[in-house]
Amino acid sequence: MTDQPMSHDNLKSLSAQDVRTAIRDGKYFGHTSGLAAGKLQCNLAILPERYALDFLRFCLRNPKPCPVVGVSETGDPYLPTLGRDIDIRHDVSRYRVFRDGQLVDEPSNLQELWSDDLVSVALGCSFTFENALVRHGLPVRHMETGQNVPMYRSNIDLAPAGPFGGKMVITMRPIPADQVKDAYEISGRYPQAHGAPIAHGNPSDVGITDISKPDWGEAVEVRAGEVPVYWACGVTPQNVLLDAKLPICITHSPGHMLIADVAEDAETTILTTT
């Protein structure tokens, strides 16, 4: 592997392990959409152990935005059920660090921040079903244009647990009207990756006032004959963690996922290390 910085195009043909190595070595800091095809990509939440049980309860009560696919041992930065060499301190291209509900840093590694009371929770990601949509001939606009998926705050209430609660974050993908049913059926096969859409059609029905102005990611064109389709989004737990105002919590930056070695269509979801 080259010693020079690497572009998204450079990484497209590499294995999950090689992509993580490029990230760990500080050669890539971009988004991971379209990388390591066929491998599970994960949202990330890292928080002190004393809050972890309530957070896991929250995830179990809200499986669409928060499908748990892995949980570390307390203080252990490794996730062996997702990959033999995964080191959560180094293998995400950009992190977000929150203290008391405020974003304080976006580092490229967590070496200086890691402590023995932290628990890592990995959550399924929409990149999994996006790959399935593409395989079945459905368009995924932001992948076609090399953008990050548009993400919006919605008006959909979440089931609370302990200090965690709020509104769901959703993503939008324009789908041709005659393929909307297919989008529901195909993505519904991946409950570990948010599953089927939560709605489609009028943006105001899900609390979006201007579809051209996403809260995260980048706006994409909705063309004639296409319908906006909305899925639950893994940025939801980031918002929930922020609102809970924990003394510290760490997440991935939107679009910058942890890439696992397990297949994205694996039937079994492994929750804990062994």
Contacts in CASP RR format, 6 or more apart in sequence:
PFRMAT RR
TARGET T0000
AUTHOR 0000-0000-0000
METHOD contacts of the structure
MODEL  1
MTDQPMSHDNLKSLSAQDVRTAIRDGKYFGHTSGLAAGKLQCNLAILPER
YALDFLRFCLRNPKPCPVVGVSETGDPYLPTLGRDIDIRHDVSRYRVFRD
GQLVDEPSNLQELWSDDLVSVALGCSFTFENALVRHGLPVRHMETGQNVP
MYRSNIDLAPAGPFGGKMVITMRPIPADQVKDAYEISGRYPQAHGAPIAH
GNPSDVGITDISKPDWGEAVEVRAGEVPVYWACGVTPQNVLLDAKLPICI
THSPGHMLIADVAEDAETTILTTT
1 18 0 8 1.000
1 21 0 8 1.000
1 22 0 8 1.000
1 25 0 8 1.000
1 27 0 8 1.000
2 10 0 8 1.000
2 27 0 8 1.000
3 27 0 8 1.000
4 27 0 8 1.000
5 26 0 8 1.000
5 27 0 8 1.000
5 28 0 8 1.000
6 22 0 8 1.000
6 27 0 8 1.000
6 28 0 8 1.000
7 28 0 8 1.000
8 28 0 8 1.000
8 30 0 8 1.000
8 31 0 8 1.000
8 35 0 8 1.000
8 146 0 8 1.000
11 18 0 8 1.000
11 19 0 8 1.000
11 22 0 8 1.000
11 28 0 8 1.000
11 35 0 8 1.000
12 34 0 8 1.000
12 35 0 8 1.000
14 22 0 8 1.000
14 35 0 8 1.000
14 36 0 8 1.000
15 36 0 8 1.000
16 36 0 8 1.000
16 39 0 8 1.000
16 259 0 8 1.000
16 260 0 8 1.000
16 261 0 8 1.000
17 85 0 8 1.000
17 261 0 8 1.000
19 28 0 8 1.000
19 32 0 8 1.000
19 35 0 8 1.000
19 36 0 8 1.000
19 259 0 8 1.000
20 85 0 8 1.000
20 86 0 8 1.000
20 91 0 8 1.000
20 259 0 8 1.000
22 28 0 8 1.000
23 29 0 8 1.000
23 90 0 8 1.000
23 91 0 8 1.000
23 92 0 8 1.000
23 93 0 8 1.000
24 87 0 8 1.000
24 90 0 8 1.000
24 91 0 8 1.000
24 109 0 8 1.000
26 108 0 8 1.000
28 93 0 8 1.000
29 93 0 8 1.000
29 94 0 8 1.000
29 108 0 8 1.000
29 256 0 8 1.000
30 93 0 8 1.000
30 94 0 8 1.000
30 256 0 8 1.000
31 93 0 8 1.000
31 148 0 8 1.000
31 255 0 8 1.000
31 256 0 8 1.000
32 41 0 8 1.000
32 93 0 8 1.000
32 127 0 8 1.000
32 255 0 8 1.000
32 256 0 8 1.000
32 257 0 8 1.000
32 259 0 8 1.000
33 127 0 8 1.000
33 130 0 8 1.000
33 142 0 8 1.000
33 143 0 8 1.000
33 146 0 8 1.000
33 148 0 8 1.000
33 149 0 8 1.000
33 255 0 8 1.000
34 127 0 8 1.000
34 130 0 8 1.000
34 131 0 8 1.000
34 143 0 8 1.000
35 259 0 8 1.000
36 259 0 8 1.000
37 131 0 8 1.000
38 131 0 8 1.000
38 263 0 8 1.000
38 264 0 8 1.000
38 265 0 8 1.000
39 259 0 8 1.000
39 260 0 8 1.000
39 261 0 8 1.000
39 262 0 8 1.000
39 263 0 8 1.000
39 264 0 8 1.000
40 69 0 8 1.000
40 82 0 8 1.000
40 124 0 8 1.000
40 125 0 8 1.000
40 128 0 8 1.000
40 192 0 8 1.000
40 193 0 8 1.000
40 259 0 8 1.000
40 260 0 8 1.000
40 262 0 8 1.000
40 263 0 8 1.000
40 264 0 8 1.000
40 266 0 8 1.000
41 124 0 8 1.000
41 125 0 8 1.000
41 127 0 8 1.000
41 128 0 8 1.000
41 257 0 8 1.000
41 258 0 8 1.000
41 259 0 8 1.000
41 260 0 8 1.000
41 264 0 8 1.000
42 69 0 8 1.000
42 70 0 8 1.000
42 82 0 8 1.000
42 122 0 8 1.000
42 123 0 8 1.000
42 124 0 8 1.000
42 125 0 8 1.000
42 257 0 8 1.000
42 258 0 8 1.000
42 259 0 8 1.000
42 260 0 8 1.000
43 122 0 8 1.000
43 123 0 8 1.000
43 124 0 8 1.000
43 125 0 8 1.000
43 234 0 8 1.000
43 235 0 8 1.000
43 237 0 8 1.000
43 251 0 8 1.000
43 252 0 8 1.000
43 257 0 8 1.000
43 258 0 8 1.000
44 88 0 8 1.000
44 92 0 8 1.000
44 95 0 8 1.000
44 120 0 8 1.000
44 121 0 8 1.000
44 122 0 8 1.000
44 123 0 8 1.000
44 250 0 8 1.000
44 251 0 8 1.000
44 252 0 8 1.000
44 257 0 8 1.000
44 258 0 8 1.000
45 55 0 8 1.000
45 120 0 8 1.000
45 121 0 8 1.000
45 123 0 8 1.000
45 237 0 8 1.000
45 238 0 8 1.000
45 241 0 8 1.000
45 249 0 8 1.000
45 250 0 8 1.000
45 251 0 8 1.000
46 88 0 8 1.000
46 110 0 8 1.000
46 118 0 8 1.000
46 119 0 8 1.000
46 120 0 8 1.000
46 121 0 8 1.000
46 249 0 8 1.000
46 250 0 8 1.000
46 251 0 8 1.000
47 55 0 8 1.000
47 118 0 8 1.000
47 119 0 8 1.000
47 121 0 8 1.000
47 241 0 8 1.000
47 246 0 8 1.000
47 248 0 8 1.000
47 249 0 8 1.000
47 250 0 8 1.000
48 117 0 8 1.000
48 118 0 8 1.000
48 119 0 8 1.000
48 246 0 8 1.000
48 247 0 8 1.000
48 248 0 8 1.000
48 249 0 8 1.000
49 74 0 8 1.000
49 75 0 8 1.000
49 117 0 8 1.000
49 118 0 8 1.000
49 119 0 8 1.000
50 117 0 8 1.000
51 163 0 8 1.000
51 244 0 8 1.000
51 246 0 8 1.000
51 249 0 8 1.000
52 74 0 8 1.000
52 119 0 8 1.000
52 121 0 8 1.000
54 161 0 8 1.000
54 162 0 8 1.000
54 163 0 8 1.000
54 164 0 8 1.000
55 121 0 8 1.000
55 161 0 8 1.000
55 164 0 8 1.000
55 237 0 8 1.000
55 241 0 8 1.000
56 68 0 8 1.000
56 71 0 8 1.000
56 121 0 8 1.000
57 161 0 8 1.000
57 162 0 8 1.000
58 66 0 8 1.000
58 158 0 8 1.000
58 159 0 8 1.000
58 160 0 8 1.000
58 161 0 8 1.000
58 162 0 8 1.000
58 164 0 8 1.000
58 165 0 8 1.000
58 237 0 8 1.000
58 240 0 8 1.000
59 66 0 8 1.000
59 67 0 8 1.000
59 68 0 8 1.000
59 121 0 8 1.000
59 123 0 8 1.000
59 237 0 8 1.000
60 68 0 8 1.000
61 158 0 8 1.000
61 159 0 8 1.000
61 160 0 8 1.000
61 161 0 8 1.000
62 158 0 8 1.000
62 159 0 8 1.000
62 168 0 8 1.000
62 236 0 8 1.000
63 191 0 8 1.000
64 168 0 8 1.000
64 194 0 8 1.000
64 195 0 8 1.000
64 198 0 8 1.000
64 232 0 8 1.000
65 158 0 8 1.000
65 168 0 8 1.000
65 169 0 8 1.000
65 194 0 8 1.000
65 232 0 8 1.000
65 233 0 8 1.000
65 234 0 8 1.000
65 236 0 8 1.000
65 237 0 8 1.000
66 123 0 8 1.000
66 234 0 8 1.000
66 236 0 8 1.000
66 237 0 8 1.000
67 123 0 8 1.000
67 124 0 8 1.000
67 191 0 8 1.000
67 192 0 8 1.000
67 193 0 8 1.000
67 194 0 8 1.000
67 195 0 8 1.000
67 269 0 8 1.000
68 121 0 8 1.000
68 122 0 8 1.000
68 123 0 8 1.000
68 124 0 8 1.000
68 269 0 8 1.000
68 271 0 8 1.000
69 82 0 8 1.000
69 122 0 8 1.000
69 123 0 8 1.000
69 124 0 8 1.000
69 192 0 8 1.000
69 260 0 8 1.000
69 269 0 8 1.000
69 270 0 8 1.000
69 271 0 8 1.000
70 79 0 8 1.000
70 81 0 8 1.000
70 82 0 8 1.000
70 121 0 8 1.000
70 122 0 8 1.000
70 269 0 8 1.000
70 270 0 8 1.000
70 271 0 8 1.000
70 272 0 8 1.000
71 119 0 8 1.000
71 120 0 8 1.000
71 121 0 8 1.000
71 122 0 8 1.000
71 271 0 8 1.000
71 272 0 8 1.000
71 273 0 8 1.000
72 78 0 8 1.000
72 79 0 8 1.000
72 88 0 8 1.000
72 119 0 8 1.000
72 120 0 8 1.000
72 121 0 8 1.000
72 273 0 8 1.000
73 119 0 8 1.000
73 272 0 8 1.000
73 273 0 8 1.000
74 116 0 8 1.000
74 117 0 8 1.000
74 118 0 8 1.000
74 119 0 8 1.000
75 114 0 8 1.000
75 115 0 8 1.000
75 116 0 8 1.000
75 117 0 8 1.000
75 118 0 8 1.000
75 119 0 8 1.000
76 273 0 8 1.000
77 87 0 8 1.000
77 88 0 8 1.000
77 89 0 8 1.000
77 110 0 8 1.000
77 114 0 8 1.000
77 120 0 8 1.000
78 86 0 8 1.000
78 87 0 8 1.000
78 88 0 8 1.000
78 273 0 8 1.000
79 86 0 8 1.000
79 88 0 8 1.000
79 120 0 8 1.000
79 122 0 8 1.000
79 258 0 8 1.000
79 260 0 8 1.000
79 273 0 8 1.000
80 86 0 8 1.000
80 273 0 8 1.000
80 274 0 8 1.000
81 262 0 8 1.000
81 270 0 8 1.000
81 272 0 8 1.000
81 273 0 8 1.000
81 274 0 8 1.000
82 122 0 8 1.000
82 258 0 8 1.000
82 260 0 8 1.000
82 261 0 8 1.000
82 262 0 8 1.000
82 270 0 8 1.000
83 260 0 8 1.000
83 261 0 8 1.000
83 262 0 8 1.000
84 261 0 8 1.000
86 258 0 8 1.000
86 260 0 8 1.000
86 261 0 8 1.000
88 110 0 8 1.000
88 120 0 8 1.000
88 258 0 8 1.000
89 109 0 8 1.000
89 110 0 8 1.000
89 111 0 8 1.000
89 114 0 8 1.000
90 109 0 8 1.000
90 110 0 8 1.000
90 111 0 8 1.000
91 258 0 8 1.000
91 259 0 8 1.000
92 252 0 8 1.000
92 256 0 8 1.000
92 257 0 8 1.000
92 258 0 8 1.000
93 108 0 8 1.000
93 253 0 8 1.000
93 256 0 8 1.000
94 106 0 8 1.000
94 107 0 8 1.000
94 108 0 8 1.000
94 252 0 8 1.000
94 253 0 8 1.000
94 256 0 8 1.000
95 106 0 8 1.000
95 107 0 8 1.000
95 108 0 8 1.000
95 109 0 8 1.000
95 110 0 8 1.000
95 250 0 8 1.000
95 251 0 8 1.000
95 252 0 8 1.000
95 253 0 8 1.000
95 256 0 8 1.000
96 103 0 8 1.000
96 105 0 8 1.000
96 106 0 8 1.000
96 238 0 8 1.000
96 250 0 8 1.000
96 251 0 8 1.000
96 252 0 8 1.000
96 253 0 8 1.000
97 103 0 8 1.000
97 104 0 8 1.000
97 105 0 8 1.000
97 106 0 8 1.000
97 107 0 8 1.000
97 113 0 8 1.000
97 248 0 8 1.000
97 249 0 8 1.000
97 250 0 8 1.000
98 104 0 8 1.000
98 241 0 8 1.000
98 242 0 8 1.000
98 246 0 8 1.000
98 248 0 8 1.000
98 249 0 8 1.000
98 250 0 8 1.000
98 251 0 8 1.000
99 247 0 8 1.000
99 248 0 8 1.000
100 245 0 8 1.000
100 246 0 8 1.000
100 247 0 8 1.000
101 241 0 8 1.000
101 242 0 8 1.000
101 243 0 8 1.000
101 244 0 8 1.000
101 245 0 8 1.000
101 246 0 8 1.000
103 242 0 8 1.000
106 253 0 8 1.000
107 113 0 8 1.000
110 250 0 8 1.000
113 248 0 8 1.000
113 250 0 8 1.000
118 250 0 8 1.000
122 258 0 8 1.000
122 260 0 8 1.000
123 234 0 8 1.000
123 237 0 8 1.000
124 192 0 8 1.000
124 193 0 8 1.000
124 194 0 8 1.000
124 234 0 8 1.000
125 193 0 8 1.000
125 194 0 8 1.000
125 234 0 8 1.000
125 257 0 8 1.000
126 149 0 8 1.000
126 171 0 8 1.000
126 193 0 8 1.000
126 194 0 8 1.000
126 231 0 8 1.000
126 233 0 8 1.000
126 234 0 8 1.000
127 193 0 8 1.000
127 257 0 8 1.000
127 264 0 8 1.000
128 190 0 8 1.000
128 192 0 8 1.000
128 193 0 8 1.000
128 264 0 8 1.000
128 265 0 8 1.000
129 186 0 8 1.000
129 187 0 8 1.000
129 188 0 8 1.000
129 189 0 8 1.000
129 190 0 8 1.000
129 193 0 8 1.000
129 194 0 8 1.000
129 195 0 8 1.000
129 231 0 8 1.000
130 140 0 8 1.000
130 143 0 8 1.000
130 173 0 8 1.000
131 264 0 8 1.000
132 186 0 8 1.000
132 187 0 8 1.000
132 189 0 8 1.000
132 190 0 8 1.000
132 265 0 8 1.000
133 139 0 8 1.000
133 140 0 8 1.000
133 173 0 8 1.000
133 183 0 8 1.000
133 186 0 8 1.000
133 187 0 8 1.000
134 140 0 8 1.000
134 143 0 8 1.000
136 182 0 8 1.000
136 186 0 8 1.000
138 175 0 8 1.000
138 176 0 8 1.000
138 179 0 8 1.000
138 182 0 8 1.000
138 183 0 8 1.000
138 186 0 8 1.000
139 174 0 8 1.000
139 175 0 8 1.000
139 176 0 8 1.000
140 173 0 8 1.000
141 147 0 8 1.000
141 173 0 8 1.000
141 174 0 8 1.000
141 220 0 8 1.000
141 221 0 8 1.000
142 148 0 8 1.000
142 149 0 8 1.000
142 150 0 8 1.000
142 173 0 8 1.000
142 218 0 8 1.000
142 220 0 8 1.000
145 220 0 8 1.000
147 217 0 8 1.000
147 218 0 8 1.000
147 220 0 8 1.000
148 216 0 8 1.000
148 217 0 8 1.000
148 218 0 8 1.000
148 254 0 8 1.000
148 255 0 8 1.000
149 171 0 8 1.000
149 172 0 8 1.000
149 173 0 8 1.000
149 217 0 8 1.000
149 255 0 8 1.000
150 171 0 8 1.000
150 172 0 8 1.000
150 211 0 8 1.000
150 214 0 8 1.000
150 216 0 8 1.000
150 217 0 8 1.000
150 218 0 8 1.000
150 219 0 8 1.000
150 220 0 8 1.000
151 169 0 8 1.000
151 170 0 8 1.000
151 171 0 8 1.000
151 214 0 8 1.000
151 215 0 8 1.000
151 216 0 8 1.000
151 217 0 8 1.000
151 233 0 8 1.000
151 235 0 8 1.000
151 254 0 8 1.000
152 169 0 8 1.000
152 170 0 8 1.000
152 171 0 8 1.000
152 172 0 8 1.000
152 206 0 8 1.000
152 207 0 8 1.000
152 208 0 8 1.000
152 211 0 8 1.000
152 214 0 8 1.000
152 215 0 8 1.000
153 167 0 8 1.000
153 169 0 8 1.000
153 207 0 8 1.000
153 215 0 8 1.000
153 239 0 8 1.000
154 167 0 8 1.000
154 168 0 8 1.000
154 169 0 8 1.000
154 170 0 8 1.000
154 206 0 8 1.000
154 207 0 8 1.000
154 208 0 8 1.000
154 230 0 8 1.000
155 167 0 8 1.000
155 206 0 8 1.000
155 207 0 8 1.000
156 167 0 8 1.000
156 168 0 8 1.000
156 170 0 8 1.000
156 198 0 8 1.000
156 206 0 8 1.000
157 166 0 8 1.000
157 167 0 8 1.000
157 168 0 8 1.000
158 165 0 8 1.000
158 166 0 8 1.000
158 167 0 8 1.000
158 168 0 8 1.000
158 236 0 8 1.000
158 240 0 8 1.000
159 165 0 8 1.000
160 166 0 8 1.000
163 244 0 8 1.000
163 245 0 8 1.000
163 246 0 8 1.000
164 240 0 8 1.000
164 241 0 8 1.000
164 243 0 8 1.000
164 244 0 8 1.000
165 240 0 8 1.000
165 243 0 8 1.000
165 244 0 8 1.000
166 239 0 8 1.000
166 240 0 8 1.000
166 243 0 8 1.000
167 239 0 8 1.000
168 198 0 8 1.000
168 232 0 8 1.000
168 233 0 8 1.000
168 236 0 8 1.000
169 215 0 8 1.000
169 216 0 8 1.000
169 232 0 8 1.000
169 233 0 8 1.000
169 234 0 8 1.000
169 235 0 8 1.000
169 236 0 8 1.000
169 238 0 8 1.000
169 239 0 8 1.000
170 198 0 8 1.000
170 206 0 8 1.000
170 230 0 8 1.000
170 231 0 8 1.000
170 232 0 8 1.000
170 233 0 8 1.000
171 230 0 8 1.000
171 231 0 8 1.000
171 232 0 8 1.000
171 233 0 8 1.000
172 203 0 8 1.000
172 208 0 8 1.000
172 211 0 8 1.000
172 214 0 8 1.000
172 220 0 8 1.000
172 228 0 8 1.000
172 229 0 8 1.000
172 230 0 8 1.000
172 231 0 8 1.000
173 183 0 8 1.000
173 220 0 8 1.000
173 228 0 8 1.000
173 229 0 8 1.000
173 231 0 8 1.000
174 220 0 8 1.000
174 221 0 8 1.000
174 222 0 8 1.000
174 223 0 8 1.000
174 226 0 8 1.000
174 227 0 8 1.000
174 228 0 8 1.000
174 229 0 8 1.000
175 183 0 8 1.000
175 200 0 8 1.000
175 226 0 8 1.000
175 227 0 8 1.000
175 229 0 8 1.000
176 225 0 8 1.000
176 226 0 8 1.000
176 227 0 8 1.000
177 225 0 8 1.000
177 226 0 8 1.000
177 227 0 8 1.000
180 200 0 8 1.000
180 227 0 8 1.000
180 229 0 8 1.000
183 197 0 8 1.000
183 229 0 8 1.000
184 196 0 8 1.000
184 197 0 8 1.000
185 196 0 8 1.000
187 193 0 8 1.000
187 194 0 8 1.000
187 195 0 8 1.000
187 196 0 8 1.000
187 197 0 8 1.000
187 231 0 8 1.000
188 195 0 8 1.000
188 196 0 8 1.000
189 195 0 8 1.000
189 265 0 8 1.000
190 264 0 8 1.000
190 265 0 8 1.000
192 266 0 8 1.000
192 269 0 8 1.000
193 264 0 8 1.000
194 231 0 8 1.000
194 232 0 8 1.000
194 233 0 8 1.000
194 234 0 8 1.000
195 231 0 8 1.000
195 232 0 8 1.000
196 231 0 8 1.000
197 229 0 8 1.000
197 230 0 8 1.000
197 231 0 8 1.000
198 206 0 8 1.000
198 230 0 8 1.000
198 231 0 8 1.000
198 232 0 8 1.000
199 205 0 8 1.000
199 206 0 8 1.000
199 229 0 8 1.000
199 230 0 8 1.000
200 227 0 8 1.000
200 228 0 8 1.000
200 229 0 8 1.000
200 230 0 8 1.000
201 227 0 8 1.000
201 228 0 8 1.000
201 229 0 8 1.000
201 230 0 8 1.000
203 209 0 8 1.000
203 210 0 8 1.000
203 211 0 8 1.000
203 228 0 8 1.000
206 230 0 8 1.000
211 219 0 8 1.000
211 222 0 8 1.000
211 228 0 8 1.000
212 219 0 8 1.000
213 219 0 8 1.000
216 235 0 8 1.000
216 254 0 8 1.000
217 254 0 8 1.000
217 255 0 8 1.000
222 228 0 8 1.000
235 254 0 8 1.000
237 251 0 8 1.000
238 251 0 8 1.000
238 254 0 8 1.000
241 249 0 8 1.000
241 251 0 8 1.000
242 249 0 8 1.000
252 258 0 8 1.000
262 270 0 8 1.000
END
